[in-house]
Amino acid sequence: MTNKTIDPEQVLQAVDAVQAIIEQASDKLWHLAEVSLEEVKSAEYLLALLQEQGFTIVSTGTAGIPTAFVAEWGTGGAKLGILLEYDALPGLGNEPVSCKQARKDGTTSGHGCGHNLIGSAALGAALALKKVITEKGLSGTIRLYGCASEETEGAKVYMAREKLFDDLDAVLHCHPFEHALIGNVRTNATNSIRVEFLGTSAHAGMTPWLGRSSVHAAELFAHSVNLMREHLEPTARMHYVYESAGLAPNVVPDYAKMWMTIRDIDRTRVVATTEWVRQAAEGAAMATQTKANFILYFGMYDLLPNTPLAQRMQGYLEQVGAPAWTEAEQTFACELQTNLGLEPKGMPTTIVPLQNEPALGGSTDVGDVSWSVPTMGVGMPSVPIGIGMHTWAATATHGMSIGRKAAVGMAKVLAATGMDILTDSEFRQAAKADFERRTAGKPYVSPLPADRKQPFGMPEWMTVDACREMFNGVK
Ligand SMILES: [Zn+2]
């Protein structure tokens, strides 16, 4: 394969040629608004579209995730992976209007994280690349990963465990955001656990000595965890909720359940802290004469940056620019801000300079991809300044022209960078060398326990309207 021969402008024009498909897909996924592991129609829609466009369906129900898939086009040459997401969040359904207004069709979930834009942008980038490759008679393989269930237990981790990314030259991905930027950042590695405490019930007034309280065990466990903090490095994060903590005070509760996330800057620290937390659960059970059932059910790697990919992508982001917002879109954004008590600053219009790998507090299942293959992502603004993701207001902008423009912009940066992966061997080698330098002596070890074949998925209580409260304030 020769080095770079394609004018990026031609690739950007190819995205313009499929703009209508991107916009339709964005709207379709937005209307479906299916939550994690329930994205049946969203996956079917994307697969039908891809098949219609000449892509081969490599697998469905991929890596044990019912709504995940892999599709591919092209033969030989370099191999580029692009990640799609399409799950919505519970309780965030909103009409695409500038005030809080439940959806008329009764759908209570919503694309408050803009995964409808990820699905459509990734799809658009792949179609544009296919068009240019065909027209220019190039070789190359484009593989699309239908990464279901990002909001709970992401499919990417299951896919990484099956080494589905390992034969690629690079993976590109996108996520709408508050600004236009390249994801040259680090996120935390994480483990997700549940601890059940099994006690003995009894009449709390008449014969409490016959009972053993599972809630006491949970309280003691939480106390131990909180004391641990003093002796962990400041990068560690542990957060928990009581999922179940008895039903009535006059019954000694025989069941309690805690849900907890452990985060830190790398897997080694997370694994060590998790083991200590396991000991705290066992200790709490021993002290209260109950039993602890410790379930480690999911984990993720930290996000590994890649300098050559980040630099190349930043160049294309600057070439593409932030979306050109119309006056009507800026007015819409200002109305949303005013309705939320924020300063009406409108939509962002600038590009964030390339970040020097700052550590962010959150986590992403792209982390596991980034430890499998050189990986980089782009973000485009899809929400007004000051309005975070995971809000009803974000659902609103993701269902109208603001979101559609973000999707088209992301598709352009993905396609232009993707074309370089496919045609520029020096660039590919540079990305690979950077990856090998960062991962030397640290092979990817799946955070998933060997016996976990499928995700738990969204807890039932989270799929009902009661959770609306929970997400409304999240920024
Ligand atoms: Zn997201």
Boltz pocket constraint, residues with backbone or C-beta under 6 A from the ligand:
constraints:
  - pocket:
      binder: B
      contacts: [[A, 113], [A, 114], [A, 115], [A, 150], [A, 175]]
      max_distance: 6.0
